[in-house]
Amino acid sequence: MIITIARKYGSGGREIGRRLARELDIPFYHVDALPTGGGDGWQEQILQLAAKGPCVMVGFCADHLLAGREGVMRVFIHCDMAQRLRRIMEENGLTREEAQREALFQDRERSRLYGYYTGEKWTGLDRYDLTINSSLLGTAGTVDLLRQFVALNVMRKRRGLYEER
């Protein structure tokens, strides 16, 4: 079981992933940064981490690279801009205007890099098995929802209730 989490900047996705991994007692990997030297090293890094076994992997194109592999659940986390700005301001000590510029910049960069490296649209809903608005449930509630989603997927898999994709 590998849970990949892509997320809008400021949605709390990294913290949600970290808490989920802790609750599931599996490793957490944050792979947003490209390895030094660029190239295809990021792909190898993700594949090596995935080969180690169950984990929560937040960040750079992991959902794309691991798509179609058995046991991979791809999640996208977003939330409303007001919530994102509050989180960004609090975590980074920024003004509202600075937080808004940073949120928009980070989202554009993530979208641009995702498209460049994968040829796909980062926010394309059909890319993900589950999309969650973390504004509605907060961090703890979103972790609870994801834990239930994982449990349901594992149970259905054991019972052979999955249809071919």
N, C-alpha and C positions, 0 to 999 in steps of 0.2 A: 504494500500500500504506500503510495506516494501522493501527497497532497501538494499541488502547486498553487500558489496564490499570486495573482497579478492584482495590482491595485492602483487606484488614483492616489496621487500624492496628498497626504493629510487625512486619508480615510481610516488610518489605524491598522492597515493590513499587516504591517511588519509585527506590531505588538500582538495582534490577533493570532498570527502564525506562530509566534514564540509561545504564547499561552496555550494554544492548541497542542503544539508539540509536547509541552510540559505535561498537559493533562493526559495525552495519549502515551506518554513515556517513550517518545521516539525523538531522534535528532532533529534539530532545527538548523536550516541553512539559509542564509541571506546572500543571494548571489547577484546583487544589482550591478556591481562594478565589473567591467570587463577586465580580464587578466592583463597584466602588463604586456605590452607588445601587440595587443589587439589580435587580429587574425581569427582563426577558428579555435583558439584556446578556450574560450568560454564554453563552446560546445563540449569539448572534452571534459572540462571541469564539471559541468552539469551531469554528464553521463557517468563520470566516476562517482559523484555523490549519490546518484540514483542507484548505482550498482551495489552500494553498501547496504541497501535494504530500506525498510520503511523510514519515511522522513516527511517533514513539512519543508517545502522549498519555496521561499518567497523571492520573486524577482526575475531577472533577465531572461525572458523567452523560454523558461523551463516548460511552460505549458505547451509551447510549439514543438520543442525538441522531443518531449516525452509523449506527445499525442499518439494515441493508438496503442500504447504499451498497456499490457494488462495491469490492473490495479492502480492506475493513475486517475486521480480525481482533480479536475482543473476548476479553480474557483477564481472569480473576479470580485473584488470588494470596492465599493464606491460609497460615497455619502454626499449629502447636500453641501453646497459651498460654505454656508455659514458655519457648519460643524467643522469642516476642513480648516477654515481660517482660524477658528478658535484653537484647534489642536496645533496648527503650525505656529501661531503666535506664542502659545504657551511653551512649546518644545524648543523654539528657536529664538525667543525673545524679540520677535519682529513686531512692527506696527501692522495694523490691518492692511494698509496699502502694500507694504513690503510682502506680507504673507500672500496677498492676492497675486502679486507679480510672480512670486516664487511658485505658487500652486499652478498658475497657468504655464509658466516656463517649464516646470518639471513634467506636467502632463504632455506638453508639446514635444519635449525631448523623448519621453518614453514612447510616445506614439511614433515619432520619427525613427528612433532606433529600432523599435520593434518592426516597423515596416521595412527598414533597410535590411535587417538581418534575416527576416522571415518571409518578406513579400506579402504579409498578411496585415489585416487591420487589428490593432491592439485591442480596441474596445468592441470588436465584432462579437455579438452575443452568442453566435453559434460556435464560437471557439471554446466556450466554457461549459462545464457540466452544471454549474450553479453560479448565479450572480447574487450578491447580497448588498443591500443598502445598510451599512453599519450605523447610520443615523437612527434607524428605527429601534434597534436593540441595544446599542452601545457595545463596547468592547466585550464585556462579559457575556452578554446575551448572544452576540455573534459567535463567540467561541462555543457556547452551548449549542447553538444551531448547527455549527459545523461538526461538532462532536456527534450529534444525532445523525447528521447526514452521513458521516463516515460509518457509524454503527449500522445504519440501514443498508448502506452499500455492501459492507462486509457480510451482513446477514443474508442479503439477497444473493450475493455471489455464492455463499456456502450452500444455499438452497437451489442454486441453478436457475434463478429467476430472471437472469439477464437475457435480453435479446441481443442478437448480433447487431453491431453498429453498422 
